[in-house]
Amino acid sequence: MTQAAVSYQVRQLEDRLGRALFVREKGRVRLSETGQRLLPAISGAFAAMGDAFAALDSDEAEVLTINAVTSFGGAWLAARIGRFQLAYPDLAVRLSMSNMLIDFDASNVDVAIRIGRGDWPGLRGQHLLDQSVTPMCSPAFLAAEGIAEPADLLRVERLAPNDSWWADWFIAAGVPTVPPPSRRGIELDSQLQEASAVQAGYGVAMMTPLFWRNELDSGRLVQPFPTVLDTGRGLWLVHRDNRVGVRKIERFREWLLAELEKDR
């Protein structure tokens, strides 16, 4: 602020108090008795505010806040995020999951993991992987239903049976006739919920193999057929344009890419 602006604000404050804060004499100013009485308390208040903002900046610098789409966050990231914290013990990690787009300007989220085409205005995106899906189910369901070829999936319970991914996958798997949409069926909000349903023995779901590597390796889930459908969308790590080079974001980006490479 200019000297004139400061003088104006001081006079405004003096008018409000009805007392002079400064004694003006021969081009110089000094605190009045009222000003001297107020000085220690006011100085302490400004110092306290400065400390509060400094502590907030310090906290935010040491906390990485991540928001991830539910399927990836719950199925893949949550099982591995502890490795990141162990690799960078000076950082605390907060992980939330949502399928809604996060408003970076209205939240304290540092990075988000989204599914889409990477064209979000004002955000810097890092492509992580192409989203692909294939039918998956429990081994008990596979054996009980006698599923031996792709066409057998037409006669068993399928989650979200009217999803266009099913029709596209059947065509890719060489099944010539796809049935018309059914009025029956269950549609769940995420692959996390679908995995719970199919592991409990209910039907087959269209899921992303990479998200469920541990379940496939352990045999809790099976992928009956090698055909995998590319959905045309991808998984992206995004953050504000002005956060390029921030240490905690860069370390998370490097760690995430390395972990995904292990599972490919």
C-alpha positions as CSV (number, residue, x, y, z in Angstrom):
1,M,0.0,0.0,0.0
2,T,1.1,3.6,-0.6
3,Q,2.0,5.9,2.3
4,A,-1.2,7.9,1.5
5,A,-3.3,4.8,1.6
6,V,-1.8,3.8,5.0
7,S,-2.4,7.3,6.4
8,Y,-6.0,7.1,5.2
9,Q,-6.6,3.7,6.9
10,V,-5.1,5.0,10.2
11,R,-7.4,8.0,10.2
12,Q,-10.4,5.8,9.5
13,L,-9.4,3.6,12.5
14,E,-8.9,6.7,14.7
15,D,-12.3,8.1,13.7
16,R,-13.9,4.7,14.6
17,L,-12.2,4.6,18.0
18,G,-12.7,8.3,18.7
19,R,-9.1,8.5,19.8
20,A,-5.8,9.4,18.2
21,L,-3.3,6.5,17.8
22,F,-0.4,8.7,16.7
23,V,0.8,12.1,17.7
24,R,1.9,14.0,14.6
25,E,4.5,16.8,15.1
26,K,6.9,18.5,12.7
27,G,6.6,15.9,10.0
28,R,7.1,13.0,12.4
29,V,4.7,10.6,14.1
30,R,4.9,8.7,17.4
31,L,2.4,6.5,19.2
32,S,-0.1,8.2,21.4
33,E,-0.8,6.9,24.9
34,T,-3.7,4.9,23.3
35,G,-1.4,3.5,20.6
36,Q,1.1,2.4,23.2
37,R,-1.6,0.6,25.2
38,L,-2.8,-1.2,22.1
39,L,0.6,-2.1,20.6
40,P,1.5,-5.2,22.6
41,A,-1.9,-6.9,22.1
42,I,-2.1,-5.9,18.4
43,S,1.5,-7.1,17.7
44,G,0.7,-10.4,19.5
45,A,-2.4,-10.8,17.4
46,F,-0.5,-10.3,14.1
47,A,2.2,-12.7,15.3
48,A,-0.4,-15.3,16.1
49,M,-2.0,-15.0,12.7
50,G,1.4,-15.3,11.0
51,D,2.2,-18.4,13.0
52,A,-1.2,-19.9,12.1
53,F,-0.7,-19.4,8.3
54,A,2.9,-20.6,8.5
55,A,1.7,-23.8,10.3
56,L,-1.0,-24.3,7.7
57,D,1.5,-23.9,4.8
58,S,3.8,-26.4,6.6
59,D,1.0,-28.9,7.1
60,E,0.0,-28.7,3.4
61,A,3.5,-29.1,2.3
62,E,3.8,-32.4,4.2
63,V,0.4,-33.8,3.3
64,L,-0.4,-35.4,-0.1
65,T,-4.2,-35.4,-0.7
66,I,-5.3,-37.8,-3.4
67,N,-8.7,-38.4,-4.8
68,A,-9.2,-41.4,-7.0
69,V,-12.1,-43.0,-9.0
70,T,-13.7,-45.7,-6.8
71,S,-12.7,-48.7,-8.9
72,F,-9.1,-47.9,-9.1
73,G,-8.7,-46.4,-5.7
74,G,-10.4,-49.2,-3.8
75,A,-9.3,-52.1,-5.9
76,W,-5.7,-51.2,-6.7
77,L,-4.4,-48.1,-5.1
78,A,-5.6,-48.7,-1.5
79,A,-3.7,-52.0,-1.4
80,R,-0.4,-50.3,-2.4
81,I,-0.5,-46.7,-1.1
82,G,1.3,-47.9,2.1
83,R,4.4,-48.5,0.0
84,F,4.5,-44.9,-1.0
85,Q,4.2,-43.7,2.5
86,L,7.0,-46.0,3.6
87,A,9.2,-44.7,0.7
88,Y,8.5,-41.1,1.8
89,P,8.0,-41.1,5.6
90,D,8.1,-37.3,5.7
91,L,4.8,-37.2,3.8
92,A,1.4,-37.9,5.2
93,V,-1.1,-39.3,2.7
94,R,-4.9,-38.7,2.6
95,L,-6.8,-40.9,0.1
96,S,-10.4,-40.4,-0.8
97,M,-12.5,-42.0,-3.5
98,S,-15.3,-40.7,-5.7
99,N,-16.6,-41.0,-9.2
100,M,-17.5,-37.3,-9.3
101,L,-15.1,-34.8,-10.8
102,I,-13.2,-33.0,-8.0
103,D,-13.2,-29.2,-8.1
104,F,-9.6,-28.4,-7.3
105,D,-10.4,-24.8,-6.6
106,A,-13.0,-25.7,-4.0
107,S,-10.9,-28.5,-2.2
108,N,-7.5,-29.2,-0.8
109,V,-6.9,-32.1,-3.2
110,D,-3.4,-32.2,-4.7
111,V,-3.9,-34.8,-7.3
112,A,-6.8,-36.8,-8.7
113,I,-7.0,-40.0,-10.7
114,R,-9.7,-39.9,-13.3
115,I,-11.1,-42.0,-16.1
116,G,-11.6,-40.2,-19.4
117,R,-9.8,-38.8,-22.4
118,G,-7.5,-36.4,-20.5
119,D,-9.1,-33.1,-21.8
120,W,-9.9,-31.3,-18.6
121,P,-9.3,-27.5,-19.0
122,G,-6.8,-25.9,-16.6
123,L,-5.4,-29.3,-15.5
124,R,-2.2,-31.0,-16.3
125,G,-2.8,-34.7,-17.2
126,Q,-0.4,-37.7,-17.1
127,H,-1.7,-40.8,-19.0
128,L,-1.4,-43.8,-16.8
129,L,-3.0,-46.6,-18.8
130,D,-5.7,-47.4,-21.3
131,Q,-8.8,-48.8,-19.7
132,S,-9.7,-52.3,-20.9
133,V,-12.3,-54.7,-19.6
134,T,-13.1,-58.4,-19.8
135,P,-15.6,-60.8,-18.2
136,M,-14.5,-62.0,-14.7
137,C,-16.2,-64.2,-12.2
138,S,-15.5,-66.6,-9.3
139,P,-13.9,-70.0,-10.0
140,A,-16.9,-71.7,-8.3
141,F,-19.4,-69.9,-10.6
142,L,-17.3,-70.8,-13.7
143,A,-17.3,-74.5,-12.8
144,A,-21.0,-74.6,-11.7
145,E,-22.3,-73.0,-14.9
146,G,-20.0,-75.0,-17.2
147,I,-18.6,-72.0,-18.9
148,A,-16.3,-73.2,-21.7
149,E,-16.7,-70.7,-24.5
150,P,-17.7,-67.0,-24.9
151,A,-21.2,-67.8,-26.1
152,D,-21.9,-69.5,-22.7
153,L,-21.9,-66.1,-21.1
154,L,-25.2,-65.3,-22.9
155,R,-27.1,-67.8,-20.7
156,V,-25.7,-66.9,-17.3
157,E,-26.3,-63.9,-15.0
158,R,-24.3,-60.9,-16.0
159,L,-23.9,-57.6,-14.1
160,A,-25.0,-54.6,-16.1
161,P,-26.2,-56.8,-19.0
162,N,-27.3,-53.9,-21.1
163,D,-24.0,-52.1,-20.9
164,S,-22.6,-51.6,-24.4
165,W,-19.3,-53.1,-23.3
166,W,-20.9,-56.5,-23.3
167,A,-22.1,-56.3,-26.9
168,D,-18.7,-55.0,-28.0
169,W,-16.9,-57.7,-26.1
170,F,-19.1,-60.5,-27.6
171,I,-18.4,-59.2,-31.1
172,A,-14.6,-59.1,-30.3
173,A,-14.8,-62.6,-28.9
174,G,-16.4,-63.9,-32.1
175,V,-20.0,-64.4,-30.8
176,P,-22.1,-63.5,-33.9
177,T,-25.5,-63.0,-32.2
178,V,-25.9,-60.7,-29.3
179,P,-29.4,-60.8,-27.6
180,P,-31.5,-57.6,-27.4
181,P,-31.4,-55.6,-24.1
182,S,-33.0,-57.3,-21.1
183,R,-35.2,-55.7,-18.6
184,R,-33.6,-57.8,-15.9
185,G,-30.2,-57.4,-14.3
186,I,-28.2,-55.6,-11.6
187,E,-26.1,-52.5,-12.3
188,L,-23.7,-51.4,-9.6
189,D,-21.8,-48.1,-9.1
190,S,-18.2,-49.4,-9.4
191,Q,-16.0,-52.4,-10.1
192,L,-15.4,-52.5,-6.3
193,Q,-19.0,-53.4,-5.7
194,E,-19.1,-55.7,-8.7
195,A,-16.1,-57.7,-7.4
196,S,-17.9,-58.3,-4.1
197,A,-20.9,-59.6,-6.0
198,V,-19.1,-61.9,-8.3
199,Q,-16.8,-63.2,-5.5
200,A,-20.0,-64.1,-3.6
201,G,-21.1,-66.2,-6.5
202,Y,-23.4,-63.8,-8.4
203,G,-22.8,-63.8,-12.1
204,V,-20.1,-62.4,-14.3
205,A,-19.0,-58.7,-14.4
206,M,-17.1,-56.7,-17.0
207,M,-13.9,-55.7,-15.1
208,T,-10.4,-54.3,-15.6
209,P,-7.8,-57.1,-15.1
210,L,-5.0,-54.8,-14.0
211,F,-7.2,-53.5,-11.1
212,W,-7.6,-57.1,-9.8
213,R,-4.2,-58.6,-10.3
214,N,-4.0,-59.8,-6.7
215,E,-7.4,-61.5,-6.9
216,L,-6.6,-63.1,-10.2
217,D,-3.2,-64.3,-8.9
218,S,-4.7,-65.8,-5.7
219,G,-7.6,-67.5,-7.6
220,R,-10.4,-65.5,-5.9
221,L,-11.3,-64.3,-9.4
222,V,-10.9,-65.8,-12.8
223,Q,-10.7,-64.4,-16.3
224,P,-12.3,-67.2,-18.4
225,F,-11.2,-65.8,-21.8
226,P,-8.2,-63.9,-23.2
227,T,-10.3,-61.4,-25.2
228,V,-10.0,-57.9,-23.7
229,L,-12.0,-54.9,-24.8
230,D,-10.4,-51.5,-25.1
231,T,-13.0,-49.0,-23.9
232,G,-11.5,-46.0,-25.6
233,R,-10.9,-44.2,-22.3
234,G,-7.9,-44.0,-20.1
235,L,-6.8,-43.6,-16.5
236,W,-5.1,-40.2,-15.9
237,L,-3.3,-38.5,-13.0
238,V,-4.3,-34.8,-13.0
239,H,-3.5,-31.7,-11.0
240,R,-3.6,-28.0,-11.4
241,D,-1.4,-26.5,-14.1
242,N,0.4,-24.3,-11.6
243,R,1.5,-27.3,-9.4
244,V,4.0,-28.6,-11.9
245,G,7.3,-29.5,-10.1
246,V,5.8,-29.6,-6.6
247,R,7.9,-32.2,-4.8
248,K,5.1,-34.3,-3.2
249,I,3.2,-34.5,-6.5
250,E,6.3,-35.4,-8.6
251,R,7.3,-38.1,-6.1
252,F,3.8,-39.6,-6.2
253,R,3.8,-39.5,-10.0
254,E,7.1,-41.3,-10.2
255,W,6.0,-43.9,-7.7
256,L,2.6,-44.5,-9.3
257,L,4.1,-45.0,-12.8
258,A,6.7,-47.5,-11.4
259,E,4.0,-49.5,-9.5
260,L,1.8,-49.7,-12.6
261,E,4.7,-50.9,-14.7
262,K,5.3,-53.8,-12.3
263,D,1.7,-55.0,-12.8
264,R,1.6,-54.6,-16.6
